[in-house]
Amino acid sequence: MVAAFEVLIATHPVRNLIREGRSNQLQNVMFTNQKEGMQTLENSLAALVVDNVITYEDAMSTRLTEGIDPHPRAIGQEPYSV
């Protein structure tokens, strides 16, 4: 068993979105603020696929958001060959 996780940092824009009830936009905030340490579940899953910890099929069955592909190429990485 392995953990895949999201990281949401409570920046001022994040707090404003939550305060205004616009939590549906938090996924975009995590995606666009990766340099600040935020991470979506799908990016975490893609990194696990790259490291050969889980299979692509496992990642697809675990993702939270339909239409977002946790494939390593989606985050600009190639899976390692075994």
mmCIF file of the N, C-alpha and C atoms, coordinates in Angstrom:
data_MODEL
# 
_entry.id   MODEL 
# 
loop_
_atom_site.group_PDB 
_atom_site.id 
_atom_site.type_symbol 
_atom_site.label_atom_id 
_atom_site.label_alt_id 
_atom_site.label_comp_id 
_atom_site.label_asym_id 
_atom_site.label_entity_id 
_atom_site.label_seq_id 
_atom_site.pdbx_PDB_ins_code 
_atom_site.Cartn_x 
_atom_site.Cartn_y 
_atom_site.Cartn_z 
_atom_site.occupancy 
_atom_site.B_iso_or_equiv 
_atom_site.pdbx_formal_charge 
_atom_site.auth_seq_id 
_atom_site.auth_comp_id 
_atom_site.auth_asym_id 
_atom_site.auth_atom_id 
_atom_site.pdbx_PDB_model_num 
ATOM 1   N N  . MET A 1 1  ? 0.845   -1.173 0.000   1.00 0.00 ? 1  MET A N  1 
ATOM 2   C CA . MET A 1 1  ? 0.000   0.000  0.000   1.00 0.00 ? 1  MET A CA 1 
ATOM 3   C C  . MET A 1 1  ? 0.893   1.240  0.000   1.00 0.00 ? 1  MET A C  1 
ATOM 4   N N  . VAL A 1 2  ? 0.458   2.251  -0.729  1.00 0.00 ? 2  VAL A N  1 
ATOM 5   C CA . VAL A 1 2  ? 1.246   3.471  -0.866  1.00 0.00 ? 2  VAL A CA 1 
ATOM 6   C C  . VAL A 1 2  ? 0.289   4.664  -0.833  1.00 0.00 ? 2  VAL A C  1 
ATOM 7   N N  . ALA A 1 3  ? 0.798   5.795  -0.387  1.00 0.00 ? 3  ALA A N  1 
ATOM 8   C CA . ALA A 1 3  ? -0.036  6.997  -0.281  1.00 0.00 ? 3  ALA A CA 1 
ATOM 9   C C  . ALA A 1 3  ? 0.156   7.909  -1.483  1.00 0.00 ? 3  ALA A C  1 
ATOM 10  N N  . ALA A 1 4  ? -0.941  8.393  -2.008  1.00 0.00 ? 4  ALA A N  1 
ATOM 11  C CA . ALA A 1 4  ? -0.952  9.470  -2.997  1.00 0.00 ? 4  ALA A CA 1 
ATOM 12  C C  . ALA A 1 4  ? -1.767  10.583 -2.355  1.00 0.00 ? 4  ALA A C  1 
ATOM 13  N N  . PHE A 1 5  ? -1.327  11.812 -2.510  1.00 0.00 ? 5  PHE A N  1 
ATOM 14  C CA . PHE A 1 5  ? -1.991  12.878 -1.773  1.00 0.00 ? 5  PHE A CA 1 
ATOM 15  C C  . PHE A 1 5  ? -2.006  14.192 -2.521  1.00 0.00 ? 5  PHE A C  1 
ATOM 16  N N  . GLU A 1 6  ? -2.925  15.059 -2.114  1.00 0.00 ? 6  GLU A N  1 
ATOM 17  C CA . GLU A 1 6  ? -2.995  16.425 -2.614  1.00 0.00 ? 6  GLU A CA 1 
ATOM 18  C C  . GLU A 1 6  ? -2.364  17.337 -1.578  1.00 0.00 ? 6  GLU A C  1 
ATOM 19  N N  . VAL A 1 7  ? -1.801  18.437 -2.064  1.00 0.00 ? 7  VAL A N  1 
ATOM 20  C CA . VAL A 1 7  ? -1.253  19.452 -1.173  1.00 0.00 ? 7  VAL A CA 1 
ATOM 21  C C  . VAL A 1 7  ? -1.885  20.784 -1.569  1.00 0.00 ? 7  VAL A C  1 
ATOM 22  N N  . LEU A 1 8  ? -2.600  21.377 -0.649  1.00 0.00 ? 8  LEU A N  1 
ATOM 23  C CA . LEU A 1 8  ? -3.218  22.685 -0.847  1.00 0.00 ? 8  LEU A CA 1 
ATOM 24  C C  . LEU A 1 8  ? -2.676  23.596 0.242   1.00 0.00 ? 8  LEU A C  1 
ATOM 25  N N  . ILE A 1 9  ? -2.004  24.656 -0.154  1.00 0.00 ? 9  ILE A N  1 
ATOM 26  C CA . ILE A 1 9  ? -1.426  25.600 0.802   1.00 0.00 ? 9  ILE A CA 1 
ATOM 27  C C  . ILE A 1 9  ? -2.391  26.765 0.972   1.00 0.00 ? 9  ILE A C  1 
ATOM 28  N N  . ALA A 1 10 ? -2.622  27.157 2.199   1.00 0.00 ? 10 ALA A N  1 
ATOM 29  C CA . ALA A 1 10 ? -3.610  28.199 2.517   1.00 0.00 ? 10 ALA A CA 1 
ATOM 30  C C  . ALA A 1 10 ? -3.061  29.592 2.215   1.00 0.00 ? 10 ALA A C  1 
ATOM 31  N N  . THR A 1 11 ? -2.936  29.885 0.916   1.00 0.00 ? 11 THR A N  1 
ATOM 32  C CA . THR A 1 11 ? -2.512  31.221 0.494   1.00 0.00 ? 11 THR A CA 1 
ATOM 33  C C  . THR A 1 11 ? -3.724  32.158 0.570   1.00 0.00 ? 11 THR A C  1 
ATOM 34  N N  . HIS A 1 12 ? -3.481  33.440 0.394   1.00 0.00 ? 12 HIS A N  1 
ATOM 35  C CA . HIS A 1 12 ? -4.603  34.387 0.422   1.00 0.00 ? 12 HIS A CA 1 
ATOM 36  C C  . HIS A 1 12 ? -5.637  34.082 -0.663  1.00 0.00 ? 12 HIS A C  1 
ATOM 37  N N  . PRO A 1 13 ? -5.210  33.796 -1.907  1.00 0.00 ? 13 PRO A N  1 
ATOM 38  C CA . PRO A 1 13 ? -6.229  33.440 -2.917  1.00 0.00 ? 13 PRO A CA 1 
ATOM 39  C C  . PRO A 1 13 ? -7.023  32.186 -2.552  1.00 0.00 ? 13 PRO A C  1 
ATOM 40  N N  . VAL A 1 14 ? -6.370  31.187 -1.975  1.00 0.00 ? 14 VAL A N  1 
ATOM 41  C CA . VAL A 1 14 ? -7.071  29.963 -1.563  1.00 0.00 ? 14 VAL A CA 1 
ATOM 42  C C  . VAL A 1 14 ? -8.090  30.290 -0.480  1.00 0.00 ? 14 VAL A C  1 
ATOM 43  N N  . ARG A 1 15 ? -7.684  31.071 0.493   1.00 0.00 ? 15 ARG A N  1 
ATOM 44  C CA . ARG A 1 15 ? -8.612  31.453 1.570   1.00 0.00 ? 15 ARG A CA 1 
ATOM 45  C C  . ARG A 1 15 ? -9.808  32.230 1.032   1.00 0.00 ? 15 ARG A C  1 
ATOM 46  N N  . ASN A 1 16 ? -9.553  33.115 0.060   1.00 0.00 ? 16 ASN A N  1 
ATOM 47  C CA . ASN A 1 16 ? -10.648 33.879 -0.532  1.00 0.00 ? 16 ASN A CA 1 
ATOM 48  C C  . ASN A 1 16 ? -11.619 32.967 -1.279  1.00 0.00 ? 16 ASN A C  1 
ATOM 49  N N  . LEU A 1 17 ? -11.089 32.010 -2.035  1.00 0.00 ? 17 LEU A N  1 
ATOM 50  C CA . LEU A 1 17 ? -11.970 31.082 -2.748  1.00 0.00 ? 17 LEU A CA 1 
ATOM 51  C C  . LEU A 1 17 ? -12.848 30.305 -1.783  1.00 0.00 ? 17 LEU A C  1 
ATOM 52  N N  . ILE A 1 18 ? -12.261 29.833 -0.695  1.00 0.00 ? 18 ILE A N  1 
ATOM 53  C CA . ILE A 1 18 ? -13.035 29.077 0.298   1.00 0.00 ? 18 ILE A CA 1 
ATOM 54  C C  . ILE A 1 18 ? -14.068 29.976 0.955   1.00 0.00 ? 18 ILE A C  1 
ATOM 55  N N  . ARG A 1 19 ? -13.669 31.174 1.327   1.00 0.00 ? 19 ARG A N  1 
ATOM 56  C CA . ARG A 1 19 ? -14.577 32.124 1.983   1.00 0.00 ? 19 ARG A CA 1 
ATOM 57  C C  . ARG A 1 19 ? -15.758 32.460 1.075   1.00 0.00 ? 19 ARG A C  1 
ATOM 58  N N  . GLU A 1 20 ? -15.490 32.575 -0.233  1.00 0.00 ? 20 GLU A N  1 
ATOM 59  C CA . GLU A 1 20 ? -16.530 32.944 -1.198  1.00 0.00 ? 20 GLU A CA 1 
ATOM 60  C C  . GLU A 1 20 ? -17.325 31.741 -1.700  1.00 0.00 ? 20 GLU A C  1 
ATOM 61  N N  . GLY A 1 21 ? -17.005 30.539 -1.176  1.00 0.00 ? 21 GLY A N  1 
ATOM 62  C CA . GLY A 1 21 ? -17.746 29.349 -1.574  1.00 0.00 ? 21 GLY A CA 1 
ATOM 63  C C  . GLY A 1 21 ? -17.410 28.850 -2.964  1.00 0.00 ? 21 GLY A C  1 
ATOM 64  N N  . ARG A 1 22 ? -16.230 29.184 -3.465  1.00 0.00 ? 22 ARG A N  1 
ATOM 65  C CA . ARG A 1 22 ? -15.830 28.780 -4.818  1.00 0.00 ? 22 ARG A CA 1 
ATOM 66  C C  . ARG A 1 22 ? -14.793 27.663 -4.759  1.00 0.00 ? 22 ARG A C  1 
ATOM 67  N N  . SER A 1 23 ? -15.056 26.680 -3.919  1.00 0.00 ? 23 SER A N  1 
ATOM 68  C CA . SER A 1 23 ? -14.106 25.580 -3.738  1.00 0.00 ? 23 SER A CA 1 
ATOM 69  C C  . SER A 1 23 ? -13.927 24.749 -5.002  1.00 0.00 ? 23 SER A C  1 
ATOM 70  N N  . ASN A 1 24 ? -14.856 24.856 -5.945  1.00 0.00 ? 24 ASN A N  1 
ATOM 71  C CA . ASN A 1 24 ? -14.717 24.131 -7.207  1.00 0.00 ? 24 ASN A CA 1 
ATOM 72  C C  . ASN A 1 24 ? -13.504 24.608 -8.013  1.00 0.00 ? 24 ASN A C  1 
ATOM 73  N N  . GLN A 1 25 ? -12.926 25.745 -7.668  1.00 0.00 ? 25 GLN A N  1 
ATOM 74  C CA . GLN A 1 25 ? -11.769 26.283 -8.374  1.00 0.00 ? 25 GLN A CA 1 
ATOM 75  C C  . GLN A 1 25 ? -10.437 25.893 -7.729  1.00 0.00 ? 25 GLN A C  1 
ATOM 76  N N  . LEU A 1 26 ? -10.483 25.174 -6.613  1.00 0.00 ? 26 LEU A N  1 
ATOM 77  C CA . LEU A 1 26 ? -9.252  24.823 -5.903  1.00 0.00 ? 26 LEU A CA 1 
ATOM 78  C C  . LEU A 1 26 ? -8.360  23.877 -6.709  1.00 0.00 ? 26 LEU A C  1 
ATOM 79  N N  . GLN A 1 27 ? -8.948  22.998 -7.498  1.00 0.00 ? 27 GLN A N  1 
ATOM 80  C CA . GLN A 1 27 ? -8.162  22.086 -8.340  1.00 0.00 ? 27 GLN A CA 1 
ATOM 81  C C  . GLN A 1 27 ? -7.261  22.880 -9.279  1.00 0.00 ? 27 GLN A C  1 
ATOM 82  N N  . ASN A 1 28 ? -7.816  23.924 -9.903  1.00 0.00 ? 28 ASN A N  1 
ATOM 83  C CA . ASN A 1 28 ? -7.029  24.770 -10.802 1.00 0.00 ? 28 ASN A CA 1 
ATOM 84  C C  . ASN A 1 28 ? -5.922  25.496 -10.049 1.00 0.00 ? 28 ASN A C  1 
ATOM 85  N N  . VAL A 1 29 ? -6.221  25.955 -8.850  1.00 0.00 ? 29 VAL A N  1 
ATOM 86  C CA . VAL A 1 29 ? -5.213  26.647 -8.040  1.00 0.00 ? 29 VAL A CA 1 
ATOM 87  C C  . VAL A 1 29 ? -4.055  25.711 -7.722  1.00 0.00 ? 29 VAL A C  1 
ATOM 88  N N  . MET A 1 30 ? -4.356  24.471 -7.335  1.00 0.00 ? 30 MET A N  1 
ATOM 89  C CA . MET A 1 30 ? -3.289  23.505 -7.039  1.00 0.00 ? 30 MET A CA 1 
ATOM 90  C C  . MET A 1 30 ? -2.450  23.239 -8.281  1.00 0.00 ? 30 MET A C  1 
ATOM 91  N N  . PHE A 1 31 ? -3.109  23.103 -9.415  1.00 0.00 ? 31 PHE A N  1 
ATOM 92  C CA . PHE A 1 31 ? -2.391  22.805 -10.655 1.00 0.00 ? 31 PHE A CA 1 
ATOM 93  C C  . PHE A 1 31 ? -1.482  23.954 -11.066 1.00 0.00 ? 31 PHE A C  1 
ATOM 94  N N  . THR A 1 32 ? -1.975  25.190 -10.964 1.00 0.00 ? 32 THR A N  1 
ATOM 95  C CA . THR A 1 32 ? -1.191  26.343 -11.427 1.00 0.00 ? 32 THR A CA 1 
ATOM 96  C C  . THR A 1 32 ? -0.161  26.815 -10.407 1.00 0.00 ? 32 THR A C  1 
ATOM 97  N N  . ASN A 1 33 ? -0.203  26.313 -9.189  1.00 0.00 ? 33 ASN A N  1 
ATOM 98  C CA . ASN A 1 33 ? 0.748   26.743 -8.158  1.00 0.00 ? 33 ASN A CA 1 
ATOM 99  C C  . ASN A 1 33 ? 1.654   25.611 -7.692  1.00 0.00 ? 33 ASN A C  1 
ATOM 100 N N  . GLN A 1 34 ? 2.031   24.743 -8.616  1.00 0.00 ? 34 GLN A N  1 
ATOM 101 C CA . GLN A 1 34 ? 2.911   23.633 -8.269  1.00 0.00 ? 34 GLN A CA 1 
ATOM 102 C C  . GLN A 1 34 ? 4.278   24.116 -7.800  1.00 0.00 ? 34 GLN A C  1 
ATOM 103 N N  . LYS A 1 35 ? 4.753   25.232 -8.328  1.00 0.00 ? 35 LYS A N  1 
ATOM 104 C CA . LYS A 1 35 ? 6.059   25.760 -7.921  1.00 0.00 ? 35 LYS A CA 1 
ATOM 105 C C  . LYS A 1 35 ? 6.067   26.178 -6.452  1.00 0.00 ? 35 LYS A C  1 
ATOM 106 N N  . GLU A 1 36 ? 4.893   26.494 -5.925  1.00 0.00 ? 36 GLU A N  1 
ATOM 107 C CA . GLU A 1 36 ? 4.777   26.873 -4.518  1.00 0.00 ? 36 GLU A CA 1 
ATOM 108 C C  . GLU A 1 36 ? 4.594   25.660 -3.608  1.00 0.00 ? 36 GLU A C  1 
ATOM 109 N N  . GLY A 1 37 ? 4.593   24.463 -4.194  1.00 0.00 ? 37 GLY A N  1 
ATOM 110 C CA . GLY A 1 37 ? 4.485   23.239 -3.411  1.00 0.00 ? 37 GLY A CA 1 
ATOM 111 C C  . GLY A 1 37 ? 3.117   22.588 -3.405  1.00 0.00 ? 37 GLY A C  1 
ATOM 112 N N  . MET A 1 38 ? 2.175   23.158 -4.155  1.00 0.00 ? 38 MET A N  1 
ATOM 113 C CA . MET A 1 38 ? 0.855   22.535 -4.223  1.00 0.00 ? 38 MET A CA 1 
ATOM 114 C C  . MET A 1 38 ? 0.892   21.363 -5.187  1.00 0.00 ? 38 MET A C  1 
ATOM 115 N N  . GLN A 1 39 ? 0.005   20.403 -4.971  1.00 0.00 ? 39 GLN A N  1 
ATOM 116 C CA . GLN A 1 39 ? 0.007   19.197 -5.797  1.00 0.00 ? 39 GLN A CA 1 
ATOM 117 C C  . GLN A 1 39 ? -1.394  18.613 -5.871  1.00 0.00 ? 39 GLN A C  1 
ATOM 118 N N  . THR A 1 40 ? -1.809  18.232 -7.069  1.00 0.00 ? 40 THR A N  1 
ATOM 119 C CA . THR A 1 40 ? -3.089  17.544 -7.228  1.00 0.00 ? 40 THR A CA 1 
ATOM 120 C C  . THR A 1 40 ? -2.885  16.053 -7.007  1.00 0.00 ? 40 THR A C  1 
ATOM 121 N N  . LEU A 1 41 ? -3.965  15.356 -6.713  1.00 0.00 ? 41 LEU A N  1 
ATOM 122 C CA . LEU A 1 41 ? -3.892  13.908 -6.556  1.00 0.00 ? 41 LEU A CA 1 
ATOM 123 C C  . LEU A 1 41 ? -3.413  13.266 -7.845  1.00 0.00 ? 41 LEU A C  1 
ATOM 124 N N  . GLU A 1 42 ? -3.880  13.783 -8.972  1.00 0.00 ? 42 GLU A N  1 
ATOM 125 C CA . GLU A 1 42 ? -3.499  13.210 -10.259 1.00 0.00 ? 42 GLU A CA 1 
ATOM 126 C C  . GLU A 1 42 ? -1.998  13.354 -10.509 1.00 0.00 ? 42 GLU A C  1 
ATOM 127 N N  . ASN A 1 43 ? -1.394  14.473 -10.114 1.00 0.00 ? 43 ASN A N  1 
ATOM 128 C CA . ASN A 1 43 ? 0.059   14.624 -10.256 1.00 0.00 ? 43 ASN A CA 1 
ATOM 129 C C  . ASN A 1 43 ? 0.800   13.671 -9.331  1.00 0.00 ? 43 ASN A C  1 
ATOM 130 N N  . SER A 1 44 ? 0.276   13.462 -8.148  1.00 0.00 ? 44 SER A N  1 
ATOM 131 C CA . SER A 1 44 ? 0.881   12.512 -7.220  1.00 0.00 ? 44 SER A CA 1 
ATOM 132 C C  . SER A 1 44 ? 0.817   11.097 -7.796  1.00 0.00 ? 44 SER A C  1 
ATOM 133 N N  . LEU A 1 45 ? -0.328  10.748 -8.371  1.00 0.00 ? 45 LEU A N  1 
ATOM 134 C CA . LEU A 1 45 ? -0.485  9.427  -8.988  1.00 0.00 ? 45 LEU A CA 1 
ATOM 135 C C  . LEU A 1 45 ? 0.470   9.273  -10.168 1.00 0.00 ? 45 LEU A C  1 
ATOM 136 N N  . ALA A 1 46 ? 0.604   10.310 -10.991 1.00 0.00 ? 46 ALA A N  1 
ATOM 137 C CA . ALA A 1 46 ? 1.504   10.243 -12.144 1.00 0.00 ? 46 ALA A CA 1 
ATOM 138 C C  . ALA A 1 46 ? 2.946   10.035 -11.696 1.00 0.00 ? 46 ALA A C  1 
ATOM 139 N N  . ALA A 1 47 ? 3.349   10.688 -10.617 1.00 0.00 ? 47 ALA A N  1 
ATOM 140 C CA . ALA A 1 47 ? 4.710   10.500 -10.096 1.00 0.00 ? 47 ALA A CA 1 
ATOM 141 C C  . ALA A 1 47 ? 4.911   9.062  -9.619  1.00 0.00 ? 47 ALA A C  1 
ATOM 142 N N  . LEU A 1 48 ? 3.891   8.467  -9.032  1.00 0.00 ? 48 LEU A N  1 
ATOM 143 C CA . LEU A 1 48 ? 3.987   7.074  -8.588  1.00 0.00 ? 48 LEU A CA 1 
ATOM 144 C C  . LEU A 1 48 ? 4.068   6.122  -9.781  1.00 0.00 ? 48 LEU A C  1 
ATOM 145 N N  . VAL A 1 49 ? 3.390   6.472  -10.877 1.00 0.00 ? 49 VAL A N  1 
ATOM 146 C CA . VAL A 1 49 ? 3.494   5.668  -12.095 1.00 0.00 ? 49 VAL A CA 1 
ATOM 147 C C  . VAL A 1 49 ? 4.911   5.776  -12.658 1.00 0.00 ? 49 VAL A C  1 
ATOM 148 N N  . VAL A 1 50 ? 5.456   6.983  -12.694 1.00 0.00 ? 50 VAL A N  1 
ATOM 149 C CA . VAL A 1 50 ? 6.816   7.200  -13.195 1.00 0.00 ? 50 VAL A CA 1 
ATOM 150 C C  . VAL A 1 50 ? 7.827   6.382  -12.400 1.00 0.00 ? 50 VAL A C  1 
ATOM 151 N N  . ASP A 1 51 ? 7.637   6.323  -11.099 1.00 0.00 ? 51 ASP A N  1 
ATOM 152 C CA . ASP A 1 51 ? 8.560   5.587  -10.227 1.00 0.00 ? 51 ASP A CA 1 
ATOM 153 C C  . ASP A 1 51 ? 8.262   4.087  -10.180 1.00 0.00 ? 51 ASP A C  1 
ATOM 154 N N  . ASN A 1 52 ? 7.309   3.636  -10.998 1.00 0.00 ? 52 ASN A N  1 
ATOM 155 C CA . ASN A 1 52 ? 6.916   2.221  -11.043 1.00 0.00 ? 52 ASN A CA 1 
ATOM 156 C C  . ASN A 1 52 ? 6.443   1.689  -9.691  1.00 0.00 ? 52 ASN A C  1 
ATOM 157 N N  . VAL A 1 53 ? 5.804   2.548  -8.913  1.00 0.00 ? 53 VAL A N  1 
ATOM 158 C CA . VAL A 1 53 ? 5.243   2.133  -7.629  1.00 0.00 ? 53 VAL A CA 1 
ATOM 159 C C  . VAL A 1 53 ? 3.843   1.575  -7.831  1.00 0.00 ? 53 VAL A C  1 
ATOM 160 N N  . ILE A 1 54 ? 3.090   2.206  -8.752  1.00 0.00 ? 54 ILE A N  1 
ATOM 161 C CA . ILE A 1 54 ? 1.748   1.739  -9.098  1.00 0.00 ? 54 ILE A CA 1 
ATOM 162 C C  . ILE A 1 54 ? 1.647   1.652  -10.618 1.00 0.00 ? 54 ILE A C  1 
ATOM 163 N N  . THR A 1 55 ? 0.628   0.966  -11.098 1.00 0.00 ? 55 THR A N  1 
ATOM 164 C CA . THR A 1 55 ? 0.410   0.885  -12.534 1.00 0.00 ? 55 THR A CA 1 
ATOM 165 C C  . THR A 1 55 ? -0.467  2.053  -12.989 1.00 0.00 ? 55 THR A C  1 
ATOM 166 N N  . TYR A 1 56 ? -0.442  2.300  -14.278 1.00 0.00 ? 56 TYR A N  1 
ATOM 167 C CA . TYR A 1 56 ? -1.302  3.325  -14.855 1.00 0.00 ? 56 TYR A CA 1 
ATOM 168 C C  . TYR A 1 56 ? -2.768  2.995  -14.600 1.00 0.00 ? 56 TYR A C  1 
ATOM 169 N N  . GLU A 1 57 ? -3.114  1.728  -14.674 1.00 0.00 ? 57 GLU A N  1 
ATOM 170 C CA . GLU A 1 57 ? -4.494  1.302  -14.430 1.00 0.00 ? 57 GLU A CA 1 
ATOM 171 C C  . GLU A 1 57 ? -4.914  1.607  -12.990 1.00 0.00 ? 57 GLU A C  1 
ATOM 172 N N  . ASP A 1 58 ? -4.009  1.375  -12.022 1.00 0.00 ? 58 ASP A N  1 
ATOM 173 C CA . ASP A 1 58 ? -4.301  1.721  -10.626 1.00 0.00 ? 58 ASP A CA 1 
ATOM 174 C C  . ASP A 1 58 ? -4.534  3.219  -10.489 1.00 0.00 ? 58 ASP A C  1 
ATOM 175 N N  . ALA A 1 59 ? -3.710  4.011  -11.156 1.00 0.00 ? 59 ALA A N  1 
ATOM 176 C CA . ALA A 1 59 ? -3.852  5.467  -11.092 1.00 0.00 ? 59 ALA A CA 1 
ATOM 177 C C  . ALA A 1 59 ? -5.198  5.901  -11.657 1.00 0.00 ? 59 ALA A C  1 
ATOM 178 N N  . MET A 1 60 ? -5.598  5.301  -12.774 1.00 0.00 ? 60 MET A N  1 
ATOM 179 C CA . MET A 1 60 ? -6.874  5.668  -13.391 1.00 0.00 ? 60 MET A CA 1 
ATOM 180 C C  . MET A 1 60 ? -8.055  5.315  -12.493 1.00 0.00 ? 60 MET A C  1 
ATOM 181 N N  . SER A 1 61 ? -7.951  4.222  -11.759 1.00 0.00 ? 61 SER A N  1 
ATOM 182 C CA . SER A 1 61 ? -9.067  3.826  -10.904 1.00 0.00 ? 61 SER A CA 1 
ATOM 183 C C  . SER A 1 61 ? -9.124  4.634  -9.611  1.00 0.00 ? 61 SER A C  1 
ATOM 184 N N  . THR A 1 62 ? -8.058  5.341  -9.294  1.00 0.00 ? 62 THR A N  1 
ATOM 185 C CA . THR A 1 62 ? -7.983  6.088  -8.039  1.00 0.00 ? 62 THR A CA 1 
ATOM 186 C C  . THR A 1 62 ? -8.233  7.581  -8.220  1.00 0.00 ? 62 THR A C  1 
ATOM 187 N N  . ARG A 1 63 ? -8.058  8.106  -9.409  1.00 0.00 ? 63 ARG A N  1 
ATOM 188 C CA . ARG A 1 63 ? -8.161  9.559  -9.633  1.00 0.00 ? 63 ARG A CA 1 
ATOM 189 C C  . ARG A 1 63 ? -9.506  10.095 -9.167  1.00 0.00 ? 63 ARG A C  1 
ATOM 190 N N  . LEU A 1 64 ? -9.516  11.346 -8.779  1.00 0.00 ? 64 LEU A N  1 
ATOM 191 C CA . LEU A 1 64 ? -10.732 11.988 -8.285  1.00 0.00 ? 64 LEU A CA 1 
ATOM 192 C C  . LEU A 1 64 ? -11.523 12.686 -9.377  1.00 0.00 ? 64 LEU A C  1 
ATOM 193 N N  . THR A 1 65 ? -10.819 13.205 -10.363 1.00 0.00 ? 65 THR A N  1 
ATOM 194 C CA . THR A 1 65 ? -11.456 14.054 -11.352 1.00 0.00 ? 65 THR A CA 1 
ATOM 195 C C  . THR A 1 65 ? -11.530 13.364 -12.701 1.00 0.00 ? 65 THR A C  1 
ATOM 196 N N  . GLU A 1 66 ? -12.733 13.162 -13.198 1.00 0.00 ? 66 GLU A N  1 
ATOM 197 C CA . GLU A 1 66 ? -12.908 12.604 -14.540 1.00 0.00 ? 66 GLU A CA 1 
ATOM 198 C C  . GLU A 1 66 ? -12.341 13.593 -15.547 1.00 0.00 ? 66 GLU A C  1 
ATOM 199 N N  . GLY A 1 67 ? -11.715 13.073 -16.568 1.00 0.00 ? 67 GLY A N  1 
ATOM 200 C CA . GLY A 1 67 ? -11.173 13.938 -17.611 1.00 0.00 ? 67 GLY A CA 1 
ATOM 201 C C  . GLY A 1 67 ? -9.752  14.399 -17.344 1.00 0.00 ? 67 GLY A C  1 
ATOM 202 N N  . ILE A 1 68 ? -9.225  14.158 -16.149 1.00 0.00 ? 68 ILE A N  1 
ATOM 203 C CA . ILE A 1 68 ? -7.833  14.491 -15.856 1.00 0.00 ? 68 ILE A CA 1 
ATOM 204 C C  . ILE A 1 68 ? -7.059  13.194 -15.829 1.00 0.00 ? 68 ILE A C  1 
ATOM 205 N N  . ASP A 1 69 ? -6.080  13.110 -16.707 1.00 0.00 ? 69 ASP A N  1 
ATOM 206 C CA . ASP A 1 69 ? -5.328  11.877 -16.897 1.00 0.00 ? 69 ASP A CA 1 
ATOM 207 C C  . ASP A 1 69 ? -4.084  11.869 -16.014 1.00 0.00 ? 69 ASP A C  1 
ATOM 208 N N  . PRO A 1 70 ? -3.953  10.890 -15.104 1.00 0.00 ? 70 PRO A N  1 
ATOM 209 C CA . PRO A 1 70 ? -2.760  10.818 -14.266 1.00 0.00 ? 70 PRO A CA 1 
ATOM 210 C C  . PRO A 1 70 ? -1.592  10.122 -14.954 1.00 0.00 ? 70 PRO A C  1 
ATOM 211 N N  . HIS A 1 71 ? -1.538  10.206 -16.281 1.00 0.00 ? 71 HIS A N  1 
ATOM 212 C CA . HIS A 1 71 ? -0.450  9.569  -17.017 1.00 0.00 ? 71 HIS A CA 1 
ATOM 213 C C  . HIS A 1 71 ? 0.816   10.414 -16.874 1.00 0.00 ? 71 HIS A C  1 
ATOM 214 N N  . PRO A 1 72 ? 1.971   9.787  -16.747 1.00 0.00 ? 72 PRO A N  1 
ATOM 215 C CA . PRO A 1 72 ? 3.223   10.532 -16.594 1.00 0.00 ? 72 PRO A CA 1 
ATOM 216 C C  . PRO A 1 72 ? 3.440   11.571 -17.691 1.00 0.00 ? 72 PRO A C  1 
ATOM 217 N N  . ARG A 1 73 ? 3.031   11.279 -18.912 1.00 0.00 ? 73 ARG A N  1 
ATOM 218 C CA . ARG A 1 73 ? 3.214   12.248 -19.989 1.00 0.00 ? 73 ARG A CA 1 
ATOM 219 C C  . ARG A 1 73 ? 2.382   13.500 -19.755 1.00 0.00 ? 73 ARG A C  1 
ATOM 220 N N  . ALA A 1 74 ? 1.312   13.372 -18.972 1.00 0.00 ? 74 ALA A N  1 
ATOM 221 C CA . ALA A 1 74 ? 0.471   14.529 -18.666 1.00 0.00 ? 74 ALA A CA 1 
ATOM 222 C C  . ALA A 1 74 ? 1.207   15.542 -17.797 1.00 0.00 ? 74 ALA A C  1 
ATOM 223 N N  . ILE A 1 75 ? 2.245   15.089 -17.078 1.00 0.00 ? 75 ILE A N  1 
ATOM 224 C CA . ILE A 1 75 ? 3.038   16.018 -16.261 1.00 0.00 ? 75 ILE A CA 1 
ATOM 225 C C  . ILE A 1 75 ? 4.449   16.159 -16.839 1.00 0.00 ? 75 ILE A C  1 
ATOM 226 N N  . GLY A 1 76 ? 4.611   15.733 -18.105 1.00 0.00 ? 76 GLY A N  1 
ATOM 227 C CA . GLY A 1 76 ? 5.876   15.926 -18.790 1.00 0.00 ? 76 GLY A CA 1 
ATOM 228 C C  . GLY A 1 76 ? 6.981   14.964 -18.396 1.00 0.00 ? 76 GLY A C  1 
ATOM 229 N N  . GLN A 1 77 ? 6.632   13.767 -17.938 1.00 0.00 ? 77 GLN A N  1 
ATOM 230 C CA . GLN A 1 77 ? 7.622   12.774 -17.561 1.00 0.00 ? 77 GLN A CA 1 
ATOM 231 C C  . GLN A 1 77 ? 7.372   11.482 -18.302 1.00 0.00 ? 77 GLN A C  1 
ATOM 232 N N  . GLU A 1 78 ? 8.396   10.717 -18.471 1.00 0.00 ? 78 GLU A N  1 
ATOM 233 C CA . GLU A 1 78 ? 8.285   9.402  -19.093 1.00 0.00 ? 78 GLU A CA 1 
ATOM 234 C C  . GLU A 1 78 ? 8.401   8.342  -18.007 1.00 0.00 ? 78 GLU A C  1 
ATOM 235 N N  . PRO A 1 79 ? 7.594   7.294  -18.073 1.00 0.00 ? 79 PRO A N  1 
ATOM 236 C CA . PRO A 1 79 ? 7.742   6.211  -17.093 1.00 0.00 ? 79 PRO A CA 1 
ATOM 237 C C  . PRO A 1 79 ? 9.072   5.486  -17.288 1.00 0.00 ? 79 PRO A C  1 
ATOM 238 N N  . TYR A 1 80 ? 9.652   5.054  -16.193 1.00 0.00 ? 80 TYR A N  1 
ATOM 239 C CA . TYR A 1 80 ? 10.885  4.277  -16.257 1.00 0.00 ? 80 TYR A CA 1 
ATOM 240 C C  . TYR A 1 80 ? 10.566  2.899  -16.771 1.00 0.00 ? 80 TYR A C  1 
ATOM 241 N N  . SER A 1 81 ? 11.472  2.332  -17.553 1.00 0.00 ? 81 SER A N  1 
ATOM 242 C CA . SER A 1 81 ? 11.269  0.947  -17.974 1.00 0.00 ? 81 SER A CA 1 
ATOM 243 C C  . SER A 1 81 ? 11.844  0.016  -16.919 1.00 0.00 ? 81 SER A C  1 
ATOM 244 N N  . VAL A 1 82 ? 11.197  -1.113 -16.754 1.00 0.00 ? 82 VAL A N  1 
ATOM 245 C CA . VAL A 1 82 ? 11.611  -2.052 -15.713 1.00 0.00 ? 82 VAL A CA 1 
ATOM 246 C C  . VAL A 1 82 ? 12.471  -3.139 -16.312 1.00 0.00 ? 82 VAL A C  1 
# 
